[in-house]
Structures are given as C-alpha cells and as structure tokens.
C-alpha cells in the first residue's frame, strides 16, 4: 500500500517500511456541528426565499447571513474531520490531527504492549470504534484512533505488525 498524497509530508517511511493501513475517522465523527451547520444553512435559505417573495428585503438579507454562518460551522467541522488521519506502517503508527496547527503522534510498534477496541451499539451497526494503543507502564492509551472505520481491520493490521520486528521477521 502506498502513502496517500495527503500523508506524504508527515509520515516518514524508511526504505524498507510500508503502509499497512490508513484511514480517517468514520463520517459519524463529523458530529452534530456539521449537521447543525447544514440545518442552519437550509433554514436560512428557506427564510430568505420566503422573505424576498413576501417583500421583506432586510429579513431576507439577515437570513442569508444566518445561512453563511451555517456554511461556516459545517465547513469547520468538515475541515477537522478531513484533517484527522490514522496510519499504521510496518514499524510505526501515526495519528494526525489539526487544521491550522498540526499534532502528529508517532509511536514505534516495538513499544506497543496492548491494544483495546471500544465499540458502542451504534459503532457496531455503523462500523466504527475507538482503538487504544498502550505502551509498557501506561494506564492510559498512548495513542487512540477515535471512531476508526472498520476497526477490526485496523486492529488486525496493528496486531500483525506488532508481532513482527523492525526487519520484517517474526519475533
């Protein structure tokens, strides 16, 4: 699997390293802000259409302003979602978050001691879950892939690579 273009500047692969799994959070992670932004946009546009047909120009312009705010809210939610990426390579795992500033957590698979998978009922039905990655001596996950789509595939890719050493041979 090759490195997607949007990850090329923050994932640093050695010559013998390759990507085994990459994704962004499940679309459910867009959350209520995105839905609220779309609803506010639609309401603003409907009120604007009604106001202009009824001859209330000022109300129409105010409704357009509300619609623009809704577009802004939905755009910010989308930007945060699309700028969150998870990558598992043969030697490392990465979690990237951030729109204006960027936070990249990189963890060597040699340090991984345990993984957990948490899925709600909705997560099981819709196919997402939280994958926690623990290192020795930590009570909290060192890295969490929040609302990862197809979490069983991600966890299987992680488990396969944790069972290998950095040179690609089984431990």
C-alpha positions in Angstrom: 0.0 0.0 0.0 1.5 3.4 -0.9 1.4 6.5 1.2 -1.6 8.7 0.1 -0.5 12.1 -1.1 -2.2 13.9 1.9 0.0 12.0 4.3 3.3 12.3 2.4 4.6 15.3 4.3 4.1 13.9 7.9 4.7 10.2 7.5 8.4 9.4 7.2 9.0 6.0 5.8 12.3 4.2 5.8 13.3 2.4 2.5 12.1 -1.0 3.8 9.0 0.3 5.6 5.5 0.3 4.0 2.0 1.4 5.0 -0.3 -1.5 6.0 -3.4 0.6 6.9 -4.5 4.2 6.6 -7.8 6.0 7.1 -9.6 8.9 8.7 -12.3 8.8 11.3 -15.7 7.4 10.2 -18.0 10.1 8.8 -20.1 9.9 12.0 -17.2 11.8 13.6 -18.4 14.9 11.6 -20.8 15.2 14.5 -23.7 17.4 15.4 -21.8 20.6 14.5 -21.8 19.5 10.8 -25.5 18.6 10.9 -26.4 21.8 12.7 -24.4 23.8 10.2 -26.4 22.2 7.3 -29.7 22.7 9.1 -29.0 26.4 9.8 -27.9 26.9 6.2 -31.0 25.3 4.8 -33.3 27.2 7.3 -31.5 30.5 6.4 -32.0 29.9 2.7 -35.7 29.0 3.1 -36.4 32.0 5.2 -34.5 34.2 2.7 -36.6 32.9 -0.2 -39.9 33.4 1.8 -38.8 36.9 2.9 -37.9 38.1 -0.6 -41.2 36.7 -2.0 -43.1 38.5 0.8 -41.2 41.8 0.1 -39.1 41.7 3.4 -35.7 42.5 1.9 -34.0 43.2 5.3 -35.2 39.8 6.7 -34.0 38.2 3.5 -30.5 39.6 3.9 -30.4 38.6 7.6 -31.5 35.1 6.7 -28.7 34.9 4.1 -26.2 36.0 6.8 -27.5 33.1 9.0 -27.1 30.7 6.1 -23.5 31.9 5.7 -22.8 31.3 9.4 -24.3 27.7 8.9 -21.9 27.1 6.0 -19.0 28.3 8.2 -20.0 25.9 11.0 -20.3 22.9 8.6 -17.0 23.8 6.9 -15.1 23.9 10.2 -16.5 20.6 11.2 -15.6 19.1 7.9 -12.0 20.6 8.0 -11.4 19.0 11.4 -12.7 15.6 10.2 -10.8 15.6 6.9 -7.5 16.7 8.6 -7.5 13.8 11.0 -5.6 10.7 9.7 -4.5 7.4 11.1 -1.7 5.4 9.6 -0.1 2.0 10.5 3.1 1.1 8.9 5.3 -2.0 9.2 7.3 -0.2 12.0 5.3 2.8 13.3 1.8 4.1 13.9 0.7 7.7 13.4 -2.2 9.8 14.4 -2.5 13.3 12.9 -5.0 16.0 14.0 -5.3 19.7 13.3 -6.3 22.2 10.7 -4.2 25.3 11.3 -1.7 23.7 13.6 -0.8 20.1 13.3 -0.4 17.5 16.0 1.2 14.2 14.9 1.7 11.4 17.3 4.2 8.8 16.2 4.7 5.6 18.1 7.2 2.7 17.4 5.4 -0.6 17.2 8.2 -2.1 19.3 6.8 -0.2 22.2 3.2 -1.4 21.9 2.2 -3.7 24.8 -1.6 -3.9 24.4 -4.5 -2.6 22.3 -8.1 -2.2 23.1 -11.2 -1.8 20.9 -14.3 0.0 22.2 -17.5 0.0 20.2 -20.9 1.2 21.2 -24.0 -0.4 19.7 -24.1 2.4 17.1 -20.5 1.8 16.4 -21.1 -1.9 15.8 -24.0 -1.2 13.5 -22.3 1.6 11.6 -18.8 0.1 11.5 -16.6 2.3 13.7 -14.8 2.1 17.0 -12.1 3.5 19.2 -8.7 1.7 19.1 -6.5 2.4 22.1 -2.8 1.6 22.0 -0.9 1.1 25.2 2.8 1.0 26.0 4.6 -0.5 29.0 3.7 1.2 32.3 0.9 3.4 30.9 -2.6 3.4 32.4 -4.0 5.5 29.6 -3.6 4.8 25.9 -0.6 6.3 24.3 -2.5 6.8 21.0 -6.2 6.4 20.3 -7.7 6.1 16.9 -11.1 7.7 17.6 -14.1 6.5 15.6 -11.9 4.5 13.3 -13.8 2.9 10.4 -13.6 -0.9 10.1 -11.8 -1.1 13.5 -11.3 -4.9 13.2 -9.2 -4.4 10.0 -7.2 -1.7 11.7 -6.7 -3.7 14.8 -5.7 -6.8 12.8 -3.2 -4.8 10.8 -1.8 -3.4 14.0 -1.6 -6.9 15.6 0.1 -8.4 12.6 2.8 -5.7 12.7 3.3 -5.7 16.5 4.1 -9.4 16.1 7.0 -8.5 13.7 10.3 -6.9 14.4 11.6 -3.9 12.6 13.3 -6.1 10.0 10.0 -7.7 9.0 10.7 -11.1 10.6 8.5 -12.7 13.2 9.6 -12.2 16.8 
